[in-house]
Amino acid sequence: MPDMSASVSLAVTHLVPLAKEIDENKVTPGVLGFIVFAVMALAVWGLMKSMSKHMGKVDFKEAPAKGETPGPKADSRQG
């Protein structure tokens, strides 16, 4: 099995010319920033999906109050 550090250093030496093209005074989020953003996006998507499922279970019909008959309400303007 070849030495892992040798292959990593070989890969780094090939990437060094590419890294020199990047402005050293510029701050970028990098891979860690992308991973954090992707995890947060997946969490929000999962929460929205769960909320949608739970909202589908909600019964929006108002239950009659105590002492009230469960029929249509009488309009006081009739008659």
C-alpha positions in Angstrom: 0.0 0.0 0.0 1.6 3.3 -1.0 2.2 6.0 1.6 -0.9 8.2 1.9 1.0 11.4 2.7 3.1 11.0 -0.5 0.0 10.9 -2.6 -1.5 13.8 -0.8 1.7 15.9 -1.2 1.7 14.9 -4.9 -1.9 16.1 -5.3 -1.1 19.3 -3.4 1.9 20.1 -5.6 -0.2 19.8 -8.7 -2.9 22.1 -7.2 -0.4 24.8 -6.1 -0.3 26.5 -9.5 -4.1 26.7 -9.4 -4.1 28.1 -5.9 -1.8 30.9 -6.9 -4.4 32.2 -9.3 -6.8 32.9 -6.4 -6.5 36.3 -4.8 -4.8 35.8 -1.4 -6.7 38.8 0.1 -10.1 37.4 -0.7 -12.0 35.4 1.9 -14.2 32.6 0.6 -16.5 30.2 2.5 -14.8 27.1 1.1 -16.0 23.5 1.4 -16.9 23.8 5.0 -19.2 26.7 4.3 -20.9 24.8 1.5 -21.4 21.7 3.7 -22.9 23.8 6.5 -25.2 25.6 4.0 -26.3 22.3 2.4 -27.0 20.7 5.8 -29.1 23.8 6.9 -31.0 23.7 3.5 -31.8 20.0 4.0 -32.9 20.7 7.6 -35.3 23.5 6.4 -36.6 21.3 3.6 -37.3 18.4 6.1 -39.0 20.8 8.5 -41.2 22.3 5.8 -42.2 18.8 4.6 -43.0 17.8 8.2 -45.0 21.0 8.8 -47.0 20.4 5.6 -47.8 16.9 6.6 -48.9 18.0 10.1 -51.0 20.9 8.7 -52.8 18.4 6.5 -54.0 16.6 9.6 -55.5 19.8 11.2 -59.3 20.0 11.2 -60.2 23.6 10.4 -63.9 23.2 11.3 -64.8 25.0 14.5 -66.2 22.8 17.2 -69.5 24.0 18.7 -69.1 25.7 22.1 -70.7 24.3 25.3 -74.5 24.8 25.3 -74.7 25.6 21.6 -76.5 23.3 19.2 -74.3 21.8 16.5 -76.3 23.1 13.6 -76.1 26.1 11.3 -76.2 29.4 13.2 -79.4 31.4 13.1 -79.1 34.8 11.4 -80.4 37.5 13.7 -81.3 39.8 10.8 -84.1 37.6 9.5 -87.6 38.6 9.9 
